[in-house]
């Protein structure tokens, strides 16, 4: 974080990234002194209501964050900044996005937690768009022009006012990570599918160390003591009424609905009486040998996870991990759930092939009675698995590309990633293909 004093004293000359959070009510004109180098500008957590009409003078600017400010419309000057690829205006009071406000080079747009009732038709001009985050608005429809965004991969439309599933989404050849829970069109399905939960009193939990922290909340290690129960557990405490993916209530209901599977983290129950009134979920404590498989996407990678450069998986680690996650995803769809965020950064692995899929913040309910619709949604998730498999293959040991079965895995990843959505396999077929690849590796002569 920088200060106005540093900026005005000329101490930030040459910087590529500037972050100012100091109660700003006006855009500091001193920022223009950085025009020749500034690429990322973060003015979140201020009290801004507008940006200067000559913002385009920051000719190297490619990323701007203005979350938690007081904007009521997305500034049209953004559309005059040809180098902008990422715009983040989360948690403002934005009611309108003008046609002129969206730069054509846009890859990533965050308008979570605003008051939008509609998107402009000009969204169709953003043909490079890969991530569109709109959870927690008042959208009733999506513009038909969104179908022109053929590179769109991640879409968050949970907690809006959509009265029917947007059929145009099935026209998007690369849509991969979708969240739509908490809309009127799926309210009846969600209510009917909501499973009973075990209430756990907050006073029965003694919080200890912090295990992890994300945009939606904090996970603590805790002791759970109630009657004959005495167990070390993990407690996820949500930050508020809305996450970047949707609502905590939906995440908790989906986590419970997921049921039991060897590659899902077991659930103990829901906290019934948190003193601050926030949602909290109690989960089994995972063996410390498990670690996150990958880091989340960066500003540059946009939709793809970032893996440790030294990660090298042998055949068993790769195929066991892939098969575990495919099996978990197949199980979820059989329960009427789409995970919505099937990513390496939501997978824990122990280096021995064991893998656990977590984080149901983007999960959505699927109407299984409509088989064609359910299969179309499953094939979106299959593309997510294809991305994962491709990444696992990219981080395999060098000698792996000579292994029997390697080529079949590469071809499987390609089928999962196909832009021809109906040509993608379902998870049952993927599981079978992975087991066949394992058999070829174990006994290539017999398999031949």
Secondary structure, DSSP 8 states (H G I E B T S, - for coil): -B-HHHHHTTTTTT-SEEEB-S--SS--GGGGGGTTT--EEE--SS------TTGGG-TT--EEE--SS--SB--GGGGG-TT--EEE--SS---B--GGGS-TT--EEE--SS--S---GGGGG-TT--EEE--SS--S---GGGGG-TT--EEE--SS--SS--GGGGG-TT--EEE--SSGGGHHHHHHH-----EE-GGGEEEEEEEEE-SSEEEEEEEEEETTEEEEEEEEEE-SS--SSS-HHHHHHHHHHT---TTB--EEEEES--TT---EEEEE---TT-EESSB---TTTTTS-B--TT--B-HHHHHHHHHHHHHHHHHHHHTTEE-S---GGGEEE-SSS-EEE---TT-EE--TTSHHHHHHHHHHHHHHHHHHHHHHHHTB-GGGGGSTTHHHHHHHHHHHT-SSGGGS--HHHHHHHHHHHHHHHH-HHHH-
